[in-house]
């Protein structure tokens, strides 16, 4: 079957009128895999682009040779057009073969293939509506099981220190879905939601390096990375990122509660954990935030410079702490 070069999906706006999402497939030629255009609202276009990328997460096979450009004939209102964007993207790539679709729906977890609900007040009886009483997950489009069941997610926390009163813990969440068929470049399989190009590249390099050290991790997973807040600087999140990825892939021991970590590396491919700045304030923050069952991992270079009594104070809170020189192999 020939994959169409262009496809469309409509969605109903709150005033009852229809908006059309048009998807055009063209040679990628070094461009981004997905591009969204929304007249007069670049921020909305960026968010919808992220929605489409996350929704691709649960597809077992990936072909990023082409670019998909998604556009609308008028300005969307709210989030109810998200499902239409996702379906238009699948139609133009031949992943789904619906016809003359009117769809309304949104999700807080597209990377799991979940469709949480819809806001369409005057939907027609034949409309495709997201939510528990309609399309609750993307697998239902083809009568398949919930694709989220094959997604493994893990989260790790890291200290956000800027010297202000708002310092606290941030988290990084890694979700992996097994790929089928031919193995492809790692960079093409990793998406970082809401991150700029520099952060995207740094995350991809860290994960690719750590998986290379793993020996069995490269080219096997579709990966989505999310941060609690993408607006932070520095690289001290890297150890938490790598460990969350290892837990999601079943390659790391799981703590009884949270995993709190700080550290970076210029040699993740060798499994090495390097030091980061801010030892004293980060230790104070970690001690303040630690709770029963938490496990704290710090760079080995910090071992002899930890604040006096730090390890005992951590244990008194029911948590544990270790200074690590390398990530493990299990």
C-alpha positions as CSV (number, residue, x, y, z in Angstrom):
1,X,0.0,0.0,0.0
2,X,1.3,3.4,-0.9
3,X,1.7,5.8,1.9
4,X,-0.1,9.1,1.1
5,X,1.9,12.3,0.7
6,X,-0.8,14.3,2.4
7,X,-3.6,13.5,4.8
8,X,-6.1,15.5,6.9
9,X,-8.0,15.1,10.1
10,X,-10.7,17.5,11.4
11,X,-11.6,18.5,14.9
12,X,-14.5,20.4,16.3
13,X,-14.0,23.8,18.0
14,X,-16.0,25.0,21.0
15,X,-18.2,27.2,18.7
16,X,-19.2,24.1,16.7
17,X,-17.1,24.8,13.6
18,X,-14.5,22.4,12.2
19,X,-10.8,22.9,12.1
20,X,-8.7,20.9,9.6
21,X,-5.3,19.6,10.5
22,X,-3.3,18.8,7.3
23,X,-0.2,16.6,7.4
24,X,2.3,16.6,4.6
25,X,5.0,14.1,4.2
26,X,8.2,15.1,2.4
27,X,11.9,14.2,2.1
28,X,13.5,15.0,5.4
29,X,16.8,16.3,3.9
30,X,18.4,17.0,7.3
31,X,15.3,18.8,8.7
32,X,13.4,18.0,11.9
33,X,11.3,14.8,11.8
34,X,8.2,16.7,12.8
35,X,7.2,20.4,12.2
36,X,4.0,22.1,13.3
37,X,2.8,25.5,12.0
38,X,0.1,27.5,13.8
39,X,-0.5,31.0,12.4
40,X,0.4,33.6,15.0
41,X,1.2,31.2,17.8
42,X,4.7,29.8,17.8
43,X,4.4,28.5,21.4
44,X,1.3,26.5,20.6
45,X,3.0,25.1,17.4
46,X,6.0,23.9,19.6
47,X,3.7,22.3,22.1
48,X,1.7,20.4,19.4
49,X,5.0,19.3,17.9
50,X,5.9,17.8,21.2
51,X,2.5,16.1,21.5
52,X,3.0,14.4,18.1
53,X,6.6,13.3,19.0
54,X,5.4,11.8,22.3
55,X,2.5,10.0,20.7
56,X,5.0,8.3,18.4
57,X,6.7,6.8,21.4
58,X,4.5,3.7,21.5
59,X,5.0,2.8,17.9
60,X,7.1,-0.4,17.7
61,X,8.8,0.5,14.4
62,X,10.3,3.9,13.5
63,X,11.1,5.4,10.1
64,X,12.5,8.9,10.4
65,X,13.7,9.3,6.8
66,X,10.8,11.7,6.0
67,X,9.6,14.9,7.6
68,X,5.9,15.4,8.5
69,X,4.7,19.0,8.4
70,X,1.4,19.6,10.2
71,X,-0.6,22.8,9.7
72,X,-4.1,24.1,10.5
73,X,-6.6,26.3,8.6
74,X,-7.4,28.4,11.7
75,X,-6.2,28.9,15.2
76,X,-7.0,26.0,17.6
77,X,-8.7,26.7,20.9
78,X,-7.6,24.8,24.0
79,X,-6.1,21.3,23.9
80,X,-8.9,19.4,22.3
81,X,-7.2,19.4,18.9
82,X,-4.3,17.2,20.1
83,X,-5.8,13.9,19.0
84,X,-6.5,15.3,15.5
85,X,-2.8,16.2,15.2
86,X,-1.7,12.8,16.4
87,X,-4.1,11.0,13.9
88,X,-3.1,13.2,11.0
89,X,0.5,12.3,11.6
90,X,-0.3,8.6,11.7
91,X,-2.5,8.9,8.6
92,X,0.2,10.5,6.4
93,X,2.8,8.0,7.5
94,X,0.5,5.0,6.8
95,X,0.5,3.9,10.5
96,X,-3.3,4.2,10.6
97,X,-5.8,4.1,7.8
98,X,-8.9,6.0,9.0
99,X,-11.1,8.0,6.6
100,X,-12.9,11.3,7.0
101,X,-12.1,11.5,10.7
102,X,-13.4,14.2,13.1
103,X,-11.5,13.7,16.3
104,X,-11.4,15.5,19.7
105,X,-9.2,14.6,22.6
106,X,-6.2,15.4,24.8
107,X,-3.8,13.6,27.0
108,X,-1.3,14.3,29.8
109,X,0.7,11.1,28.8
110,X,0.9,10.8,25.1
111,X,4.1,8.9,25.5
112,X,2.1,6.1,27.0
113,X,-0.4,6.1,24.2
114,X,-3.1,7.2,26.6
115,X,-6.0,9.5,25.7
116,X,-7.4,11.1,28.8
117,X,-10.6,12.9,27.6
118,X,-12.1,15.4,25.3
119,X,-13.8,18.8,25.6
120,X,-16.1,18.8,22.5
121,X,-19.5,20.1,23.6
122,X,-21.4,19.4,20.4
123,X,-19.7,16.4,19.0
124,X,-21.5,14.4,16.2
125,X,-22.4,10.8,17.0
126,X,-19.7,9.5,14.5
127,X,-16.9,11.6,16.0
128,X,-13.8,9.9,17.5
129,X,-13.7,11.2,21.0
130,X,-10.9,10.6,23.5
131,X,-11.5,9.4,27.1
132,X,-12.6,6.4,29.1
133,X,-16.0,6.2,27.3
134,X,-14.4,6.5,23.8
135,X,-10.8,6.2,22.6
136,X,-8.9,5.6,25.9
137,X,-5.6,4.6,24.3
138,X,-4.1,4.7,20.8
139,X,-4.0,0.9,20.5
140,X,-7.8,0.9,20.1
141,X,-7.5,2.5,16.7
142,X,-6.5,-0.9,15.3
143,X,-8.0,-3.2,18.0
144,X,-4.7,-3.7,19.7
145,X,-3.9,-3.9,23.4
146,X,-3.0,-0.8,25.4
147,X,0.5,0.2,24.0
148,X,1.3,1.8,27.4
149,X,1.6,-1.8,28.8
150,X,4.9,-2.2,26.9
151,X,6.3,1.1,28.1
152,X,8.6,1.0,31.1
153,X,9.1,4.3,33.0
154,X,11.4,5.2,35.8
155,X,12.1,8.5,37.6
156,X,15.1,9.8,39.5
157,X,15.6,13.0,41.4
158,X,18.5,15.5,41.4
159,X,19.2,18.7,43.4
160,X,18.5,22.0,41.8
161,X,20.8,24.5,43.4
162,X,20.9,28.2,42.4
163,X,21.5,29.7,45.8
164,X,17.9,30.9,46.2
165,X,15.0,30.1,48.6
166,X,13.3,28.0,45.9
167,X,16.1,25.4,45.7
168,X,14.7,21.9,45.8
169,X,14.7,18.6,43.9
170,X,14.0,18.2,40.3
171,X,13.1,14.9,38.6
172,X,13.9,13.3,35.3
173,X,11.7,10.5,33.9
174,X,12.8,8.1,31.3
175,X,10.2,6.0,29.4
176,X,11.4,3.2,27.1
177,X,9.4,1.2,24.5
178,X,11.1,-1.8,22.8
179,X,11.8,-1.4,19.1
180,X,11.2,-4.1,16.5
181,X,13.0,-4.8,13.3
182,X,16.2,-3.1,12.2
183,X,18.3,-1.3,14.7
184,X,18.8,2.4,14.0
185,X,20.9,5.3,15.2
186,X,20.4,6.0,18.9
187,X,19.9,9.7,18.3
188,X,16.8,9.1,16.2
189,X,15.1,7.2,19.0
190,X,15.5,9.6,21.9
191,X,13.1,12.6,22.4
192,X,13.4,15.1,25.2
193,X,10.1,16.8,25.9
194,X,10.2,20.6,26.1
195,X,14.0,20.8,25.9
196,X,16.1,23.1,23.6
197,X,18.5,21.7,21.0
198,X,21.5,21.9,23.4
199,X,19.7,19.9,26.1
200,X,18.4,17.4,23.6
201,X,21.9,16.7,22.3
202,X,23.4,16.5,25.8
203,X,20.7,14.0,26.9
204,X,21.2,11.9,23.8
205,X,24.9,11.8,24.2
206,X,24.7,10.8,27.9
207,X,22.2,8.0,27.3
208,X,24.0,6.7,24.2
209,X,27.3,6.6,26.1
210,X,25.9,4.9,29.1
211,X,24.1,2.3,27.0
212,X,27.3,1.6,25.1
213,X,28.9,0.9,28.4
214,X,26.0,-1.4,29.2
215,X,26.9,-3.6,26.3
216,X,23.3,-4.5,25.3
217,X,21.5,-1.2,25.3
218,X,22.1,0.5,22.0
219,X,19.5,0.5,19.2
220,X,16.8,-1.4,21.1
221,X,14.5,1.3,22.5
222,X,12.3,4.2,21.7
223,X,13.0,6.7,24.5
224,X,11.2,9.7,25.9
225,X,12.8,11.9,28.5
226,X,10.9,14.4,30.6
227,X,12.1,16.8,33.2
228,X,10.0,18.3,36.0
229,X,11.3,21.7,34.8
230,X,13.4,22.1,31.8
231,X,14.6,25.6,32.8
232,X,17.8,24.8,34.6
233,X,21.5,25.0,33.8
234,X,24.4,22.6,34.3
235,X,25.0,18.9,33.9
236,X,24.5,17.7,37.4
237,X,21.3,15.9,36.4
238,X,23.2,13.4,34.2
239,X,23.7,10.7,36.8
240,X,20.0,10.8,37.7
241,X,19.2,10.5,34.0
242,X,21.4,7.6,33.4
243,X,20.2,5.7,36.5
244,X,16.5,6.3,35.6
245,X,17.2,4.9,32.1
246,X,18.9,1.9,33.6
247,X,16.0,1.2,36.0
248,X,13.5,1.6,33.1
249,X,15.5,-1.0,31.1
250,X,15.8,-3.4,34.0
251,X,19.6,-2.8,34.4
252,X,19.7,-1.2,37.8
253,X,18.6,-2.1,41.4
254,X,15.5,-0.3,42.5
255,X,15.5,1.6,45.8
256,X,12.7,1.1,48.3
257,X,11.7,4.7,47.8
258,X,13.3,7.4,45.5
259,X,16.7,7.5,43.9
260,X,18.4,10.9,44.5
261,X,21.6,11.5,42.5
262,X,23.9,14.1,41.3
263,X,26.9,13.8,39.0
264,X,28.0,14.0,35.3
265,X,30.6,12.4,33.1
266,X,32.7,13.1,30.1
267,X,33.1,9.3,29.7
268,X,29.7,7.7,30.1
269,X,30.8,5.1,27.5
270,X,33.3,3.9,30.2
271,X,30.7,4.1,32.9
272,X,32.7,6.8,34.8
273,X,31.0,9.2,37.2
274,X,32.7,12.6,37.4
275,X,32.3,15.4,40.0
276,X,30.0,18.4,39.9
277,X,30.1,21.7,41.7
278,X,28.1,22.7,44.7
279,X,29.0,19.9,47.2
280,X,28.0,21.7,50.4
281,X,24.7,23.3,49.3
282,X,23.6,20.2,47.4
283,X,24.4,17.9,50.4
284,X,22.4,20.2,52.6
285,X,19.5,20.1,50.2
286,X,19.6,16.4,49.8
287,X,19.7,15.9,53.6
288,X,16.7,18.2,54.0
289,X,14.7,16.3,51.3
290,X,15.8,12.7,52.1
291,X,13.1,10.4,53.5
292,X,12.7,6.8,54.5
293,X,13.8,4.4,51.8
294,X,15.5,7.0,49.7
295,X,18.9,6.2,48.2
296,X,21.4,9.0,47.5
297,X,24.2,8.5,45.0
298,X,27.1,11.1,44.8
299,X,30.3,11.3,42.9
300,X,33.2,9.3,44.3
301,X,35.3,12.5,44.3
302,X,33.0,13.9,47.0
303,X,33.7,11.1,49.5
304,X,36.4,12.7,51.5
305,X,34.9,16.2,51.5
306,X,31.3,15.4,52.7
307,X,30.1,17.5,55.5
308,X,30.8,16.1,59.0
309,X,28.2,13.6,60.0
310,X,26.4,13.7,56.7
311,X,26.2,9.9,56.2
312,X,25.0,9.4,59.8
313,X,22.3,12.1,59.4
314,X,21.1,10.5,56.2
315,X,20.8,7.2,57.9
316,X,19.0,8.8,60.8
317,X,16.3,9.8,58.2
318,X,15.9,6.2,57.1
319,X,17.8,6.8,53.8
320,X,21.1,5.6,52.5
321,X,24.1,7.2,50.7
322,X,27.0,6.0,48.6
323,X,29.7,7.7,46.6
324,X,30.1,6.0,43.3
325,X,33.0,6.0,40.8
326,X,31.2,4.1,38.1
327,X,27.7,3.0,37.2
328,X,27.2,-0.7,37.8
329,X,26.7,-3.8,35.7
330,X,24.1,-6.3,36.7
